[in-house]
Amino acid sequence: MGCKFAMGDGLVLCLLVVASMQALVLPVVARRWPPAMFVFGDSTLDVGNNNYLPGKDVARANRSHYGIDFPGGVPTGRFSNGYNTADYVAKSMGFVSSPPPYLSLAPSSSLVVLTALTTGVSYASGDAGILDSTNPGKTISLSRQVHYFKATKSKMASTLGSRKVNAMLSRSIFLLGVGSNDMFVFSTTQPQSDVAAFYASLVSNYSATIQELYDLGARKFAVINVGMVGCVPRVRVLDAAAGACAGGMNDLAAGFDAALAPLLAGLAARLPGMAYSLADSFELTEETFADPAASGYTNVAGACCGGGRMGAEADCLPASTLCADRGGYMFWDWVHPSQRAAMLTAKAFYDGPARFTTPISFKQLAHKI
């Protein structure tokens, strides 16, 4: 089973952990809901990994007013006033919330394994991109996130054996939401003439990520494409006249999304047992901006927590003034969605109109055998 402690308390603890895992894994695998969820991506899914990264330039949400609507009203590392999209996707699939951040578990191998087998693990990290060159040294890159999952699986297999772990992973959900930061970096540092090479790099890296996760046992992929990054408050505020969206940035995201759909379809066609649901964040945000009132929003342009014009000229800080109606704002800070926006997003992808997911919904993916 992989317990390599000497006699004494370590051996007793190991035996107890193994026994509890063996008792849990079989009924969990057999239940209707996925046995676990493993999360990869950026700040829209991060539940605290960045809190554990060193360096003053690391993006963190470990201060007020972040978490003001989270149970207990405390900041958790989520870039939100409360729960985020990963939490609501997890809730829709029967979990209490998103699985915990890997770096909070990493000091204890036993805790990593037990958590992975019972809820899953989140490797998502604020500022992460599809490319390693996106915000290097300030985030857990997507390739590093997969490396951490590989290490997690190795620990799981040494405890329970590869067969049981592979069976469990094949039923688990692998949630991926990444790409926005690549768009932000490219649009501010690279000439538009390089866009074809940029897309090629994104597609190659994304394909390699899916392939590696598949080789490690993943079969069910819930993938969120890139939304209208040109419409986040931090970008809108750059338009001094009207605070309009940046069409060029939205076109950049749309071009990548157009390449992501056939990529996933092609991978599923050649990888036996692979199933996926591609969520169209771009379409959802486009519809929301066209008719905010239909979703109950009173403001889809500015930030609830921030500073300056549109609340988008400064980050959300403890001294920031909050909007009066947090539920009416689509954006919590100058980049990230509010808790309510995350809830509506997950709801649309889980069991919403068919136009928001293809070829199946997150719910159908979760229940797929």
C-alpha positions in Angstrom: 0.0 0.0 0.0 3.0 2.3 0.1 3.3 2.9 3.9 7.0 3.2 4.5 7.1 4.3 8.1 9.0 2.6 10.8 7.1 0.9 13.6 5.3 3.4 16.0 3.0 6.3 15.6 3.8 6.8 11.9 2.8 3.3 11.0 -0.4 3.5 13.0 -1.3 6.8 11.3 -0.6 5.3 7.9 -2.7 2.2 8.5 -5.6 4.4 9.8 -5.4 6.6 6.7 -5.2 3.6 4.3 -8.1 2.0 6.0 -10.2 5.1 5.8 -9.3 5.6 2.2 -10.3 2.0 1.3 -13.6 2.4 3.1 -14.3 5.7 1.3 -13.1 5.1 -2.2 -15.3 2.3 -3.3 -18.7 3.8 -2.3 -17.6 7.2 -3.5 -16.6 5.7 -6.9 -20.0 3.9 -7.1 -22.2 7.0 -6.3 -24.0 9.0 -8.9 -22.0 12.2 -8.5 -18.4 12.3 -9.5 -16.1 11.0 -6.7 -13.8 14.1 -7.0 -13.0 17.2 -8.9 -9.6 18.4 -9.9 -9.3 22.0 -10.8 -6.7 23.7 -13.1 -6.7 27.3 -14.2 -6.4 30.9 -13.2 -7.7 33.4 -10.6 -11.4 32.8 -11.6 -10.9 29.2 -10.1 -8.1 29.8 -7.5 -9.3 29.1 -4.0 -6.0 30.1 -2.2 -3.0 28.5 -3.9 -1.4 32.0 -4.4 -1.5 32.6 -0.7 1.3 30.1 -0.4 3.6 31.5 -3.2 6.6 33.7 -2.1 7.3 37.1 -3.6 5.8 40.6 -3.4 4.6 40.5 -7.0 2.3 37.5 -6.5 -1.4 38.3 -7.0 -3.2 37.5 -3.8 -6.7 38.0 -2.4 -5.8 37.4 1.2 -7.1 40.7 2.5 -10.4 42.5 3.1 -12.8 43.1 1.4 -12.2 39.8 -0.4 -14.3 37.2 1.2 -16.8 39.6 2.7 -19.7 37.4 1.6 -17.9 34.1 2.2 -19.1 32.2 5.3 -17.5 33.9 8.3 -16.7 37.0 6.2 -13.0 36.1 5.8 -10.6 36.3 2.9 -9.7 32.9 1.7 -7.5 33.6 -1.3 -10.5 33.6 -3.7 -10.6 36.6 -6.0 -14.2 37.3 -5.1 -16.4 38.7 -2.5 -17.4 35.1 -1.7 -17.5 31.9 -3.6 -16.1 31.6 -7.1 -16.9 29.7 -10.3 -15.1 26.6 -9.2 -17.1 26.5 -5.9 -20.4 26.8 -7.7 -19.5 24.1 -10.3 -18.5 21.9 -7.4 -21.7 22.7 -5.5 -23.8 21.8 -8.5 -22.1 18.4 -8.6 -22.8 17.6 -4.9 -19.7 18.9 -3.2 -19.7 21.5 -0.4 -17.4 23.8 -2.4 -14.3 23.7 -4.6 -11.7 21.2 -3.4 -9.0 22.9 -1.3 -5.8 24.4 -2.8 -2.9 22.0 -3.3 -0.3 24.1 -1.6 -2.3 24.1 1.6 -2.1 20.3 1.6 1.3 19.7 0.2 3.2 19.5 3.5 1.4 16.3 4.4 1.4 13.5 1.9 -1.3 11.7 3.8 -3.6 14.8 3.7 -3.0 15.2 0.0 -4.0 11.7 -0.7 -7.1 11.6 1.6 -8.3 14.9 0.2 -7.7 13.9 -3.4 -9.7 10.7 -2.9 -12.7 12.3 -1.1 -13.1 15.7 -2.7 -10.3 16.3 -5.2 -7.7 19.1 -5.2 -7.4 22.5 -6.8 -4.2 23.5 -8.5 -5.6 26.7 -10.0 -3.5 29.8 -9.5 -4.1 33.5 -10.0 -2.3 35.0 -13.0 -1.7 31.6 -14.6 -1.8 31.2 -18.3 -1.7 28.4 -20.9 1.8 29.4 -21.7 4.7 29.1 -19.2 5.8 32.6 -20.4 2.7 34.2 -19.0 3.5 35.9 -15.7 6.5 33.7 -14.9 7.7 33.6 -11.3 4.4 35.0 -10.1 2.0 32.1 -10.4 1.7 28.3 -10.7 1.9 27.8 -14.5 -0.5 25.4 -16.1 2.3 22.9 -16.8 3.4 23.1 -13.1 -0.2 22.6 -12.0 -0.3 19.3 -14.1 3.1 18.4 -12.5 1.5 18.8 -9.1 -1.4 16.6 -10.1 1.1 14.0 -11.4 2.8 14.0 -8.0 -0.7 13.7 -6.3 -1.6 10.7 -8.4 1.7 9.0 -7.6 1.0 9.4 -3.9 -2.6 8.1 -4.4 -1.4 5.1 -6.3 1.3 4.2 -3.8 -1.4 4.1 -1.1 -4.3 2.4 -2.9 -2.8 0.9 -6.0 -3.0 2.2 -9.6 -6.1 0.2 -10.6 -8.4 1.7 -7.9 -7.0 5.1 -8.4 -7.4 5.0 -12.2 -11.0 3.8 -11.8 -11.7 6.7 -9.5 -10.0 9.3 -11.7 -11.9 8.1 -14.8 -15.1 9.1 -13.0 -13.9 12.4 -11.6 -14.3 15.8 -13.2 -11.3 17.7 -14.4 -12.3 21.4 -14.5 -10.1 23.7 -16.6 -10.5 27.5 -17.0 -7.5 29.3 -18.3 -6.4 31.6 -21.1 -7.5 35.2 -20.1 -4.0 36.1 -18.8 -2.4 35.0 -22.0 -4.7 37.4 -23.8 -3.8 40.3 -21.4 -0.1 39.7 -21.7 -0.1 39.3 -25.5 -2.2 42.3 -26.1 0.2 44.6 -24.2 3.5 43.1 -25.2 3.3 41.6 -28.6 2.5 43.0 -32.1 -0.8 41.8 -33.6 1.1 40.4 -36.6 2.3 37.6 -34.3 -1.3 36.5 -33.5 -1.1 33.3 -35.7 2.0 32.1 -33.9 0.4 33.0 -30.5 -2.7 30.9 -31.3 -0.5 28.0 -32.4 1.4 28.1 -29.1 -1.8 28.2 -27.1 -3.4 25.3 -29.0 -0.2 23.2 -28.8 0.1 23.8 -25.0 -3.6 23.2 -24.3 -3.5 20.0 -26.4 -0.4 18.8 -24.5 -2.1 19.5 -21.2 -5.3 17.5 -22.0 -3.1 14.7 -23.4 -1.0 14.5 -20.2 -4.0 14.6 -17.9 -5.6 11.8 -20.0 -2.4 9.8 -19.8 -2.6 10.2 -16.0 -6.1 8.9 -15.9 -8.4 11.8 -16.6 -11.4 11.1 -18.8 -14.1 13.7 -18.1 -13.1 17.3 -18.9 -15.2 20.4 -18.1 -13.5 23.2 -20.0 -14.4 26.9 -19.8 -13.2 29.0 -22.8 -12.1 32.6 -22.6 -14.7 35.2 -22.1 -14.9 38.9 -23.3 -11.6 40.0 -21.7 -11.9 43.3 -23.4 -14.9 44.2 -21.2 -13.4 43.8 -17.8 -13.4 47.1 -15.8 -9.6 47.5 -15.9 -9.7 47.4 -19.7 -12.9 49.5 -20.1 -11.6 52.3 -18.0 -8.8 52.9 -20.6 -11.5 54.3 -22.9 -11.7 57.8 -21.5 -14.7 58.8 -23.4 -17.3 56.1 -22.7 -15.7 53.2 -20.9 -16.3 51.0 -23.9 -15.1 47.4 -24.3 -11.8 46.9 -26.2 -12.9 45.1 -29.4 -9.4 44.0 -30.3 -9.0 42.1 -27.1 -12.4 40.5 -27.5 -11.5 39.5 -31.1 -8.3 37.9 -29.7 -10.2 35.8 -27.2 -12.8 34.8 -29.8 -10.1 33.6 -32.2 -8.6 31.4 -29.5 -12.1 30.1 -28.6 -12.7 29.2 -32.3 -9.5 27.1 -32.2 -10.3 25.4 -28.8 -13.6 23.8 -30.0 -12.1 21.7 -32.8 -9.1 20.9 -30.7 -11.2 19.3 -28.0 -13.4 17.5 -30.6 -10.3 16.1 -32.3 -8.8 14.9 -29.0 -12.0 13.2 -28.0 -12.1 11.4 -31.4 -8.7 9.8 -30.9 -8.5 9.3 -27.2 -10.7 6.3 -26.1 -13.1 7.1 -23.3 -12.5 10.9 -23.3 -15.6 12.9 -22.7 -15.8 16.7 -22.5 -18.1 19.7 -22.1 -16.9 23.0 -23.5 -18.5 25.9 -21.8 -18.9 29.1 -23.8 -18.0 31.9 -21.5 -17.7 34.3 -24.4 -21.3 33.7 -25.5 -22.6 34.0 -21.9 -20.8 37.3 -21.3 -21.9 38.6 -24.6 -25.5 37.9 -23.9 -25.2 39.4 -20.4 -23.7 42.6 -21.6 -26.4 42.9 -24.2 -29.2 42.6 -21.6 -27.9 43.0 -18.1 -31.3 43.4 -16.5 -32.3 39.9 -17.7 -29.7 38.6 -15.3 -30.6 41.0 -12.5 -27.5 43.2 -13.0 -27.6 47.0 -12.4 -23.9 47.4 -13.4 -21.9 45.3 -15.8 -19.1 47.8 -16.5 -17.6 48.9 -13.2 -16.0 47.2 -10.2 -17.9 46.9 -6.9 -14.6 47.2 -4.9 -11.8 49.4 -6.2 -11.1 53.0 -6.7 -11.2 55.9 -9.2 -13.4 56.0 -12.3 -15.6 53.0 -12.7 -13.9 51.6 -9.6 -11.4 50.3 -12.0 -8.3 52.6 -11.6 -7.2 50.8 -8.4 -7.3 47.3 -7.0 -9.7 46.2 -4.3 -8.0 47.2 -1.0 -9.1 47.3 2.7 -9.6 51.0 2.3 -11.7 50.8 -0.8 -15.3 51.9 -0.8 -17.7 49.1 -1.7 -20.7 49.4 -4.0 -24.1 49.5 -2.2 -25.5 46.4 -4.0 -22.9 43.7 -4.4 -25.4 41.3 -6.0 -26.2 43.9 -8.7 -22.6 44.1 -10.0 -21.2 41.7 -12.5 -17.6 42.5 -11.4 -16.3 42.4 -7.9 -13.0 44.0 -8.6 -11.3 45.5 -11.7 -10.9 42.0 -13.3 -12.8 39.3 -11.4 -16.5 38.4 -11.4 -18.6 38.8 -8.3 -19.9 35.9 -6.3 -23.4 36.2 -7.9 -21.8 36.3 -11.4 -19.9 33.1 -10.6 -23.1 31.5 -9.4 -25.0 32.4 -12.6 -22.0 31.3 -14.7 -21.9 27.9 -13.1 -25.6 27.5 -13.3 -25.6 28.2 -17.1 -22.8 25.7 -17.7 -24.2 23.0 -15.4 -27.8 22.8 -16.6 -28.5 26.0 -18.6 -29.5 26.6 -22.2 -27.8 24.2 -24.6 -26.1 27.1 -26.5 -23.7 27.6 -23.5 -22.1 24.1 -23.6 -21.1 21.6 -26.3 -21.5 18.8 -27.0 -23.0 18.1 -23.6 -23.6 20.1 -20.4 -21.5 19.9 -17.2 -24.4 18.0 -15.7 -24.5 15.4 -18.5 -20.7 15.1 -18.2 -20.9 14.6 -14.4 -23.5 11.8 -14.8 -21.8 10.2 -17.8 -20.6 6.6 -17.1 
